[in-house]
Amino acid sequence: MGNNIPSVNYGVHTTTAVEAFRAVMQGYLDGNMTLDEMIAEAEDYYLRQVGEQ
């Protein structure tokens, strides 16, 4: 199942992408948000950090 996940290269922003998921992961693990909400929050965080929003 997990073997079908394609790799993603964020280039110079790879660390920022990882930080985005780390920033919101605890809310998901605590049951405060769904997986979809966590991903949306991580995307928003990422975009704010790289200045695209």
C-alpha positions in Angstrom: 0.0 0.0 0.0 2.6 2.6 1.1 5.0 1.5 -1.7 2.9 3.3 -4.3 3.5 6.8 -2.9 5.5 8.8 -5.3 8.5 10.7 -4.0 8.4 14.5 -4.1 11.3 16.8 -4.5 10.7 20.3 -3.1 14.2 21.3 -4.2 15.6 24.1 -2.0 12.4 24.0 0.1 12.6 20.4 1.2 13.5 21.3 4.8 10.6 23.8 4.8 8.2 21.1 3.7 9.3 18.8 6.4 9.0 21.6 9.0 5.5 22.3 7.8 4.4 18.7 8.5 6.2 18.7 11.9 4.4 22.0 12.8 1.0 20.5 12.4 1.5 16.8 13.1 0.8 17.0 16.8 -2.7 18.4 16.3 -3.5 15.4 14.1 -1.9 12.9 16.5 -3.9 14.4 19.4 -7.1 14.0 17.4 -7.7 17.7 17.0 -7.9 17.5 13.2 -8.5 15.1 10.4 -5.8 14.0 8.1 -7.2 16.2 5.3 -7.2 19.2 7.7 -3.6 18.4 8.7 -2.5 18.3 5.1 -4.2 21.6 4.4 -2.6 23.2 7.4 0.8 21.9 6.4 0.3 23.3 2.9 -0.7 26.7 4.2 2.3 26.7 6.6 4.6 25.7 3.7 3.3 28.4 1.4 3.6 31.1 4.1 7.2 30.1 4.7 8.3 30.2 1.1 6.4 33.4 0.5 3.9 32.1 -2.2 0.8 33.1 -0.4 
